Amino acid sequence: MHKYRSHTCGALRASDEGQTVKLSGWIARMRDHGGVLFVDLRDTYGVTQCVVDQDSAALKQVEQWRVESVITINGKVKKRADGTANSKLPTGEIEVYIASAELQSGAEVIPFQIAEPDQTGEDIRLKYRYLDLRRDGMHSRVRLRNDMIASIRRRMWDQGFQEFNTPILAASSPEGARDYLVPSRLHPGKFYALPQAPQQFKQLLMVSGFDRYFQIAPCFRDEDGRADRLAEFYQLDVEMSFIEQSDIFSTMEQVVGGMFDEFSGWTGEKKSVTAAPWPHLTWEEAMMTYGSDKPDLRNPLVICDVTEIFKRDDVTFNAFKSVIGAGGVVRAIRAPQVGDKPRSFFDKLNDWARGEGAPGLGYVLVEGVEGKGPIAKFIPAEAQAELNKLAGLESGDAIFFVCDKPAKAASMAGKARDKICDDMGIRQLGQFKFCWIVDFPMYEMSEKTGLIDFSHNPFSMPQGGMDALNGDVLQVKAFQYDCVCNGFEVCSGGIRNHRPDIMEKAFALAGYSREVLEKKFGGMLSAFQYGAPPHGGCAFGIDRMVMILADEPNLREVYAFVMNGAYEDQMMGSPSDASPEQLKDLHIKIDLGKPKIQAAS
């Protein structure tokens, strides 16, 4: 028999009754029932209940061991007595009577409970992450991540893709976030950058003629921490040659849609997945109808523009008229059949809006064809009838209003749409709803500087090519697209600009001179001079997809090892100080500035 185990802790069944077996694992629980000791033995595959009865020579030995100690046991498999089977465990019909046991590694008193849920704070969990990972939830989510990546790889290979690894030490690139810089010892004063994405390298692979590339790529962005964003993350990075936008969509719908369908029952009841082809929304449609470029389509509420109603001479709501006169708009959300809701339902929404920085959330409640509520008195019958028709209002419906400049109105209306949906309890759970957001604006104007810059990926092809760049640049659409699932952006991509002349013009409009272009992207620009195929791609966030499938709101719950919100690894002690010798090798001096003088108390 093997030195440590003949079976895993999740393998034994009633059909194994009578066998002599050897198991190894961690003591998850110990229960003393009047001289009979029950030990739940756990490994990565499952849990087996083991028994040390009062006649066993191992009793005095085992009862001294602490939970989370690693042991090996020998014993015989027996069926549990009638009425004592545990239906929650695959091994629940049997137990193993221990004949002998060996302590492989004893455990100290653990800093928090592992077998039972408790309220341990995140800092403690991350400091002892190796213990936290033994918990059922964390352990299963990390295994889900592995299984998902394996599924993705199989599906990509089946589609004819080849997997490549691209460099980690690269040149700095304006991807929209700060780079992590790595000083060069051999080239004093110069720095490598950890890649925000393998963008240039995957495009160069297309120039090299490989046609279909993918990678489970590590990426690094020096951004402030959020629940759905980490400093380092992984993405399914994809690039294809001689394709159109529709080819990307059809290919990835099979890969990602198939993977989601495979794991859609992971949290319990199987959820439905949007059937291919997934719906397309232009960026403008998404912002108008949902107030967001990452809409949750499980929310049935939509936004409409009712600015013209409040422009009418007979509508006297001056709070809106003054904003409209300054270039503002009025967005509205219809809430069907809320006429029976108490006044507190509307008051709480109003209070919520104030907490979001808005003056409030005005509304009209429709009774028959008439409007009721705080704003209704400013809207005469004829205007109310037009409003009912425009917004599709019926008796018993309410309509909520947001008035502001277009961008702020869209954002606030999007938040209100989700808040109203949740307060009504009408979000369609049990589904993974996908869509593509297309036709993003190529450029945007900074409100702070008034300068033109790229609004999304600078490497995308403008729709209309060079001709489009000779007109109003703020009207130029790009071949850029995002994939959204349940309100989360899970993918971003585009058809690439493979023409050096168009690339030079596109970057010049965003303030990048030819010299800057050659310095930042010289390798790719040079490669495009030697024949670059039309190509495009995308990147799906691995971590975010695990988070959605596992129904977890925080990315740190789906990673094995991760830093806290301040980007500190309390388990390994990073970031850490560098020694004077290391700094000297790197030709670096640390200047933290003069210490602030504390005012006397």
C-alpha positions in Angstrom: 0.0 0.0 0.0 1.1 3.6 -0.7 3.0 5.3 2.1 0.4 8.1 2.5 -2.9 7.0 0.9 -4.8 4.4 -1.0 -7.7 6.8 -1.6 -8.4 10.5 -1.3 -10.8 11.9 1.3 -13.5 12.3 -1.3 -13.3 8.9 -2.9 -14.9 6.3 -0.6 -18.5 5.1 -1.1 -20.8 2.4 0.3 -19.4 0.0 -2.4 -16.0 0.2 -0.6 -17.4 -1.3 2.6 -15.0 -3.8 4.2 -11.8 -2.4 2.5 -8.7 -1.6 4.5 -7.7 1.9 3.4 -5.1 4.6 4.1 -6.0 8.3 4.1 -4.0 11.4 4.6 -5.2 15.0 5.2 -6.0 17.7 7.7 -8.1 17.3 10.8 -11.1 19.5 10.0 -13.1 18.7 13.1 -12.9 16.5 16.2 -15.9 15.4 18.3 -15.7 13.4 21.5 -18.9 11.4 22.0 -18.3 9.7 25.3 -15.1 7.8 24.6 -15.8 7.5 20.8 -13.8 10.1 18.9 -15.0 11.3 15.5 -12.5 12.9 13.2 -13.4 14.7 9.9 -10.4 14.2 7.7 -10.1 16.7 4.8 -8.0 17.0 1.7 -8.6 19.0 -1.5 -10.9 16.3 -2.8 -13.4 16.1 0.1 -14.0 15.0 3.7 -14.2 11.5 5.2 -15.6 10.9 8.7 -13.2 8.7 10.7 -13.9 7.0 14.0 -11.6 6.1 16.9 -13.6 3.9 19.3 -12.8 3.4 22.9 -11.1 0.0 22.3 -8.7 1.5 19.7 -5.0 1.7 20.7 -4.9 5.0 18.7 -7.5 6.8 20.9 -5.1 8.3 23.5 -2.7 9.4 20.7 -5.3 11.0 18.4 -7.3 12.9 21.0 -4.2 15.0 21.8 -3.9 16.3 18.3 -5.2 19.8 17.3 -7.4 20.6 14.4 -5.6 21.4 11.2 -2.8 18.9 12.0 -1.8 16.7 9.1 -2.2 13.0 9.8 -2.2 9.6 8.0 -4.7 6.9 9.2 -5.1 3.2 8.5 -8.5 1.7 9.0 -11.5 -0.2 7.7 -14.5 1.2 5.7 -17.9 0.6 7.3 -21.4 1.7 6.3 -22.9 4.2 8.7 -25.7 3.0 10.9 -29.3 3.5 9.6 -30.4 7.1 9.9 -26.8 8.5 10.4 -25.8 9.0 6.8 -24.8 12.5 5.8 -26.5 13.4 2.5 -24.4 16.6 2.3 -21.2 14.6 1.8 -20.4 12.4 -1.2 -18.7 10.1 1.4 -21.6 10.5 3.8 -22.7 6.8 3.6 -19.5 5.5 5.1 -17.0 6.1 7.9 -13.5 4.7 8.4 -12.7 3.0 11.7 -9.1 3.9 12.6 -6.7 1.1 13.5 -3.6 3.2 13.5 -2.7 6.9 12.9 0.5 8.9 12.4 1.0 12.6 12.9 2.8 14.0 9.9 2.8 17.7 11.1 1.2 19.2 14.2 -0.7 22.5 14.1 -0.5 25.3 16.6 -3.7 26.9 17.8 -5.3 28.4 14.7 -5.9 32.2 14.6 -9.5 31.8 13.2 -12.0 29.0 12.5 -11.5 27.1 9.3 -14.2 24.4 9.5 -16.9 26.8 10.7 -17.7 30.3 9.4 -16.8 33.3 11.5 -16.4 37.0 11.2 -12.6 37.2 10.8 -11.6 40.5 9.2 -9.9 40.6 5.8 -6.5 41.7 7.1 -6.2 38.6 9.3 -7.5 36.3 6.5 -4.9 37.7 4.1 -2.1 37.5 6.7 -2.8 33.8 7.1 -4.0 33.3 3.5 -2.7 29.7 3.5 -5.2 28.9 6.3 -8.0 30.9 4.6 -7.5 28.9 1.4 -8.3 25.7 3.4 -11.9 27.0 3.9 -14.5 25.3 1.7 -15.5 28.6 0.0 -12.1 29.9 -0.8 -10.8 26.4 -1.7 -13.6 25.7 -4.1 -13.4 29.1 -5.8 -9.7 28.7 -6.5 -10.4 25.3 -8.0 -13.2 26.9 -10.1 -10.7 29.3 -11.5 -8.4 26.4 -12.5 -11.2 24.5 -14.1 -12.4 27.6 -16.0 -9.0 28.3 -17.4 -8.6 24.7 -18.5 -12.0 24.9 -20.2 -11.0 28.1 -22.0 -7.8 26.6 -23.2 -9.5 23.6 -24.6 -12.1 25.7 -26.4 -9.4 28.1 -27.8 -7.3 25.1 -29.1 -10.5 23.7 -30.7 -10.9 27.0 -32.6 -7.4 26.7 -34.0 -5.6 29.2 -31.7 -2.0 28.8 -30.6 -0.9 29.9 -27.1 2.1 32.2 -26.9 3.9 33.9 -23.9 4.8 37.5 -24.3 7.5 39.5 -22.3 6.9 40.7 -18.8 9.7 43.3 -18.9 8.6 45.7 -21.6 8.5 49.3 -22.6 6.1 51.8 -21.0 3.0 52.3 -23.0 0.0 54.8 -22.7 -2.7 52.3 -22.0 -4.8 54.6 -19.8 -3.3 53.7 -16.4 0.0 54.1 -14.6 2.8 51.6 -15.3 4.7 49.6 -12.7 8.3 50.5 -13.5 11.3 48.3 -13.0 14.7 49.9 -12.8 17.5 48.5 -15.1 20.8 47.7 -13.4 22.6 47.4 -16.7 21.2 50.6 -18.2 21.4 53.2 -15.4 18.5 55.7 -15.3 16.3 53.6 -17.5 13.3 51.5 -16.6 11.3 48.6 -17.9 7.5 48.6 -17.4 5.4 45.6 -16.4 2.8 45.2 -19.2 -0.7 46.7 -18.7 -1.6 44.3 -21.5 0.4 42.4 -24.2 -1.1 44.8 -26.8 1.9 45.5 -29.0 3.3 42.0 -28.8 0.2 40.3 -29.9 -0.2 42.6 -32.8 3.4 41.9 -33.8 2.6 38.2 -33.7 -0.1 38.9 -36.3 2.6 40.8 -38.4 4.7 37.6 -38.0 2.0 35.6 -39.7 0.7 33.4 -36.8 -3.0 34.3 -37.5 -4.6 33.1 -34.3 -3.0 33.9 -30.9 -4.2 33.6 -27.3 -2.7 33.7 -23.9 -3.8 33.6 -20.2 -1.8 36.8 -19.8 -0.7 38.5 -16.5 -1.2 42.3 -16.6 -0.2 45.1 -14.2 -1.7 48.5 -13.6 -0.8 50.9 -10.9 -4.3 52.0 -10.1 -6.1 52.5 -6.9 -7.7 49.4 -5.5 -11.4 48.5 -5.9 -13.5 45.5 -5.2 -13.5 44.6 -8.9 -10.0 45.8 -9.7 -6.5 44.6 -8.6 -3.0 45.8 -9.3 -2.2 42.5 -11.1 -4.8 40.4 -12.9 -5.1 37.9 -15.7 -6.9 38.0 -19.0 -7.8 35.8 -21.9 -5.8 37.7 -24.5 -6.8 37.1 -28.1 -5.8 38.3 -31.5 -6.8 37.2 -35.0 -5.7 38.1 -38.6 -7.9 38.7 -41.7 -11.0 39.1 -39.7 -13.9 41.5 -39.2 -15.6 42.6 -36.0 -18.3 39.9 -36.4 -15.6 37.2 -36.6 -14.4 38.1 -33.1 -17.9 38.1 -31.8 -18.9 34.7 -33.2 -15.6 33.1 -32.1 -15.7 34.4 -28.5 -19.4 33.7 -28.0 -18.6 30.0 -28.6 -15.6 30.1 -26.2 -16.9 32.3 -23.4 -20.5 31.4 -23.8 -19.7 27.7 -23.8 -17.5 28.1 -20.7 -20.2 30.0 -18.8 -22.8 27.3 -19.7 -20.4 24.6 -18.5 -20.1 26.2 -15.1 -23.4 28.0 -14.9 -24.7 25.7 -12.1 -21.6 26.1 -9.9 -23.3 28.0 -7.1 -26.4 25.7 -7.1 -29.3 25.9 -9.5 -28.1 26.1 -13.2 -28.5 29.6 -14.7 -29.3 30.4 -18.3 -26.7 31.9 -20.6 -27.5 34.3 -23.4 -27.7 32.3 -26.6 -25.5 33.3 -29.5 -25.5 35.7 -31.3 -25.4 38.0 -28.4 -27.2 41.4 -28.8 -25.4 44.5 -29.9 -25.9 47.9 -28.5 -24.1 51.0 -29.8 -22.3 53.0 -27.1 -24.8 55.8 -27.6 -27.8 53.4 -27.3 -26.4 52.0 -24.1 -25.8 55.4 -22.5 -29.2 56.6 -23.5 -31.3 53.5 -22.6 -29.4 52.2 -19.6 -27.2 55.2 -18.4 -24.1 53.0 -18.6 -21.8 51.4 -21.1 -21.9 48.3 -19.0 -25.6 47.7 -18.5 -27.1 44.9 -16.5 -29.7 43.6 -18.9 -31.3 41.5 -16.1 -32.8 44.9 -15.1 -35.9 45.4 -17.2 -36.2 49.1 -16.6 -35.1 51.5 -19.4 -34.3 55.2 -19.6 -35.9 57.6 -22.0 -35.3 61.3 -22.9 -38.1 63.6 -21.9 -36.3 66.9 -22.3 -38.9 68.1 -24.9 -41.7 67.7 -22.4 -40.0 70.0 -19.9 -39.2 72.5 -22.6 -42.9 73.1 -23.2 -44.2 76.6 -22.4 -47.1 75.1 -20.4 -44.7 73.1 -18.2 -43.6 75.4 -15.4 -41.1 73.3 -13.5 -38.4 76.0 -13.4 -35.8 73.8 -11.6 -35.5 71.8 -14.8 -36.0 74.6 -17.2 -33.0 76.5 -15.9 -30.8 73.4 -16.3 -32.1 72.7 -19.8 -31.4 76.3 -20.8 -27.8 75.8 -19.8 -27.5 72.7 -22.0 -28.9 70.1 -19.7 -31.3 67.2 -20.4 -34.0 65.4 -18.6 -33.8 61.6 -18.4 -36.6 59.5 -17.0 -37.1 55.9 -15.8 -40.5 54.3 -15.9 -41.3 52.1 -12.9 -44.3 49.9 -13.8 -47.1 49.3 -11.3 -45.8 50.9 -8.1 -49.0 52.7 -7.4 -49.6 50.5 -4.3 -46.2 51.3 -2.8 -46.2 53.3 0.4 -45.0 56.9 0.4 -41.8 55.7 2.1 -40.8 53.8 -1.1 -40.6 57.2 -2.9 -39.1 59.1 0.0 -36.3 56.6 0.4 -35.4 56.9 -3.3 -35.4 60.7 -2.9 -33.0 60.4 0.1 -30.8 58.0 -1.8 -30.5 60.5 -4.7 -29.4 63.2 -2.3 -26.8 60.9 -0.9 -25.5 60.5 -4.5 -25.1 64.3 -4.8 -28.3 65.0 -6.7 -30.9 67.5 -5.5 -33.4 64.6 -5.3 -35.3 62.2 -7.5 -38.5 63.9 -8.7 -41.3 61.6 -9.8 -44.9 61.5 -11.1 -47.3 58.7 -10.2 -49.9 58.0 -12.9 -53.5 57.4 -11.8 -55.8 56.9 -14.8 -54.3 59.4 -17.2 -53.5 62.0 -14.6 -50.3 62.6 -12.8 -49.9 62.8 -9.0 -46.9 63.6 -6.8 -44.6 66.5 -6.1 -43.8 67.5 -9.7 -47.3 66.7 -11.2 -48.7 70.2 -10.4 -46.1 71.7 -12.8 -47.2 69.4 -15.7 -50.7 70.2 -17.1 -53.0 67.6 -18.6 -51.9 68.0 -22.2 -48.2 67.7 -21.3 -49.0 64.8 -19.0 -50.7 63.0 -21.9 -47.7 63.5 -24.1 -45.4 62.3 -21.3 -47.5 59.1 -20.9 -47.3 58.4 -24.6 -43.6 59.1 -24.8 -42.6 57.0 -21.8 -45.3 54.3 -22.3 -46.9 55.1 -19.0 -50.0 53.3 -17.8 -52.2 53.8 -14.7 -50.3 52.6 -11.6 -46.9 53.4 -13.1 -44.4 56.0 -11.7 -41.8 57.9 -13.7 -38.7 59.2 -12.0 -36.6 62.2 -13.4 -33.0 63.2 -13.5 -31.9 66.6 -14.9 -28.3 67.6 -15.5 -25.7 68.0 -18.2 -25.9 65.0 -20.6 -23.0 62.9 -19.2 -23.9 63.5 -15.6 -27.6 62.9 -16.3 -26.8 59.6 -18.0 -24.7 58.5 -15.1 -27.2 59.4 -12.4 -30.1 57.9 -14.4 -28.1 54.7 -14.7 -27.6 54.5 -11.0 -31.3 55.4 -10.4 -32.4 52.7 -12.8 -30.5 50.0 -10.8 -31.6 51.4 -7.4 -35.3 51.5 -8.5 -35.0 48.0 -9.9 -33.5 46.6 -6.7 -36.0 48.4 -4.5 -38.8 46.9 -6.6 -37.1 43.5 -6.4 -37.5 42.9 -10.2 -33.9 42.0 -11.2 -34.1 38.8 -13.2 -31.8 36.5 -11.3 -30.7 33.1 -12.4 -29.3 34.4 -15.7 -26.0 35.4 -17.3 -27.0 38.1 -19.7 -24.4 39.0 -22.3 -24.2 41.8 -24.8 -21.7 43.6 -27.0 -21.3 47.4 -26.8 -20.1 48.7 -30.1 -19.3 52.0 -32.0 -17.4 53.7 -29.2 -16.3 57.3 -29.9 -12.7 57.3 -31.0 -11.9 60.5 -29.1 -13.1 62.6 -26.2 -12.4 66.1 -24.9 -11.1 66.5 -21.4 -13.4 68.7 -19.3 -10.3 69.9 -17.4 -7.9 70.7 -20.2 -10.2 71.1 -23.3 -7.7 68.8 -25.1 -8.6 65.9 -27.4 -7.5 62.4 -26.3 -8.3 58.8 -27.0 -11.5 57.7 -25.3 -10.6 54.0 -25.4 -7.9 51.9 -27.0 -5.5 54.1 -29.1 -4.6 51.2 -31.4 -8.1 50.8 -32.8 -9.0 51.5 -36.5 -11.3 54.6 -36.9 -14.5 53.7 -38.8 -14.0 55.3 -42.2 -10.2 55.2 -42.0 -8.2 58.3 -43.0 -11.2 60.1 -44.4 -13.0 60.1 -41.0 -9.9 61.7 -39.3 -10.2 64.8 -41.6 -13.6 65.8 -40.2 -15.0 66.5 -36.7 -12.9 64.1 -34.6 -15.4 64.0 -31.8 -17.8 62.4 -34.2 -15.4 59.6 -35.2 -16.4 56.2 -34.2 -13.9 53.4 -33.7 -14.0 49.7 -34.4 -14.0 49.2 -30.6 -16.2 47.0 -28.5 -16.8 45.8 -25.0 -18.5 42.6 -23.8 -20.8 43.0 -20.8 -22.3 40.4 -18.5 -24.7 41.2 -15.7 -23.5 44.8 -15.4 -19.8 44.0 -15.5 -17.4 44.7 -18.3 -15.8 41.4 -19.0 -14.0 42.2 -22.2 -12.6 45.0 -24.3 -11.2 44.9 -27.8 -11.1 46.3 -31.3 -10.2 46.0 -34.9 -6.6 47.3 -35.0 -5.2 50.2 -36.9 -2.7 48.3 -39.1 -1.9 51.3 -41.4 1.1 53.4 -40.4 -0.2 56.5 -42.1 -3.6 56.3 -40.4 -1.9 55.5 -37.1 0.3 58.6 -37.3 -2.7 60.8 -38.1 -4.8 59.2 -35.3 -2.1 59.8 -32.7 -1.4 63.3 -33.9 -5.0 64.3 -33.3 -4.6 63.2 -29.7 -1.4 65.3 -29.3 1.2 62.6 -30.0 3.9 63.8 -32.3 5.7 61.6 -34.9 8.7 61.6 -32.6 6.7 60.4 -29.6 5.0 57.8 -31.7 8.3 56.4 -32.8 9.7 56.5 -29.3 6.8 54.8 -27.7 5.7 52.4 -30.5 8.7 52.4 -32.8 8.9 48.6 -32.9 5.3 48.2 -34.0 5.4 51.1 -36.3 8.5 49.7 -38.0 6.9 46.3 -38.3 3.8 47.8 -40.1 6.1 49.1 -42.8 6.8 45.4 -43.9 3.3 44.2 -44.5 0.7 44.0 -41.7 -2.5 42.0 -42.1 -5.9 43.5 -41.1 -6.3 42.1 -37.6 -8.2 42.6 -34.3 -8.8 41.0 -31.0 -10.0 41.4 -27.4 -9.2 40.5 -23.8 -11.6 38.8 -21.4 -10.9 39.3 -17.7 -10.3 35.9 -16.1 -10.7 37.1 -12.6 -13.9 39.0 -13.3 -15.5 36.0 -15.0 -14.7 33.8 -12.0 -16.2 36.5 -9.7 -19.4 36.5 -11.7 -19.7 32.7 -11.9 -19.0 32.4 -8.2 -21.4 35.2 -7.4 -18.8 37.0 -5.4 -18.7 40.8 -5.3 -14.9 41.1 -4.5 -12.0 39.9 -6.7 -10.0 39.1 -3.6 -12.4 36.2 -3.0 -11.4 34.4 -6.2 -7.6 34.7 -6.0 -5.3 32.3 -4.2 -2.8 35.0 -3.1 -3.7 38.6 -3.2 -2.8 42.0 -1.7 -5.2 44.0 0.4 -7.0 47.2 -0.8 -3.9 49.3 0.0 -1.8 46.9 -2.2 0.1 45.4 0.7 0.9 41.7 1.0 0.7 41.2 4.8 1.6 37.6 4.5 4.9 38.1 2.5 5.6 41.6 3.7 5.6 43.5 0.4 6.2 46.1 -0.7 9.4 46.2 1.3 12.5 48.4 1.7 15.4 47.8 -0.6 18.9 47.5 0.9 21.5 50.2 0.3 23.5 47.7 -1.8 20.5 46.9 -4.0 19.8 50.6 -4.5 23.5 51.2 -5.4 23.4 48.4 -8.0 20.4 50.1 -9.6 21.8 53.6 -9.4 18.9 54.8 -7.4 18.7 57.2 -4.4 15.6 57.4 -2.3 14.2 60.9 -1.6 11.0 60.9 0.4 11.2 64.6 1.0 11.5 66.5 4.3 9.4 65.1 7.1 6.3 67.2 7.9 6.6 69.2 11.2 3.8 68.2 13.5 2.0 71.2 15.1 2.2 71.3 18.8 -0.9 70.2 20.6 
